[in-house]
């Protein structure tokens, strides 16, 4: 099983656990998070790329993996991701480099091997 697949399954399991045991505030936050990435004036594809850049600057590997998978699902090309991640590197600086390395590893899985 590829790294992104392991991540995706674990994310689903943990989200179910949180939503089963949490309060209204957390459920509302989860709902708001999913609503903001829906189709609107800005296409989902671009929203996911923005999420990826923000996640890289904030250095959240889970978020980076999530947005890379979603970008792949939304038809973002590898070339578009490379440009988006260059923006993250410029905005975030050299501290982003370790996360950039891991992002490229996930991209290899998603784009070189294909996505099921």
N, C-alpha and C positions, 0 to 999 in steps of 0.2 A: 504494500500500500504506500502511495506517495505521501510526502509530508503534508501537502495541502489537503489531501483526503482525510488523513488522521486528524488534522486541525478541524476540518469541517464537521466530522462526526462528533468530536469532543465538544465543539462549540454548541452544536444542537443539543447534546445531552445536558450540558451545563445550563443552557438557556431554559430548557424545560424545568430543571431543578429550581432555578431562580424564580421563574414565573409561577411555579406551583407553590412556593413558600414565601413569596414576598408580599409587600403591601401595594396599595393603589399608586403611590408616588412612583415606585420603580416601574410598575406596569405602564404608567403613563409615559415615563421617560422612554421605555423600550418602544412604545407606540410612536412617539414623536420621532425617534431615531429612524424608524422605518418609513414614516410619512415624508420626511424631508428628502429622501432619496427616490421618491416616486417621480414619474414623468410629470413635467410641468413646463414652464417657459424655458427651462434648461433641460435638455435631454438627459436621461438617466446615465448614459455613457459618460457625459462630462461631469455629472455629479459624482460618479464613482471615481473618476480621475482626481477630482478635487479632494475627495475623501482620502485617496491614496497619498496625495501630496501632504495634506494636513497630518495624516498618521505618521508619515516619515519624519516630518519636522518635529512632531511630538514624541517620536521614537517608540511607537507601540507596535511590536512585531505581530501580535494577534490581529490588530487592525489592518496592518499592511497586508498580511496574508488574506484577510477577508476581502479587502478592496481589490487585490490582484485577482482573486477568483471571480469577483463580481465584474471586474473590467473584462475579463476573458469571456464571461457569459454575455456581456453587453456588446461584444464585437470590437473592443479596443484592440488595435494592432500592437504588436511588440514595439514597433517603431514609435507609436504614440506614447507608450509607457516609458520608453527610454527618455523621450523629451520631458514628460511629466516628472520623472524622477530626477532629471537634471535641474528642474525648477526647485524641487524639494532640497536638493543638495546645496544650491545657491542660497536659498532662504535659510536653511537650517545649519549650514556650515559643515565642517569636517566631522562633527559629532554624529552626523547622519550616515557616514560611510559604513560602519558595521551593519546597520539596518539595510543599506543599499546592497551590500554583499548578500545578505540573506534573501532580500527581495529578488535578486537575480537568480538565485537558486530555485526559488518557487516559480519564477517566470520560465525557467528552463523546463520544469516539470509540466507547466501548463501549456506552453507553446511548442516546445520541441517534441514532446511526446504526445501532444494532443490532450483534449479533455473529454472524458466520457460523458 
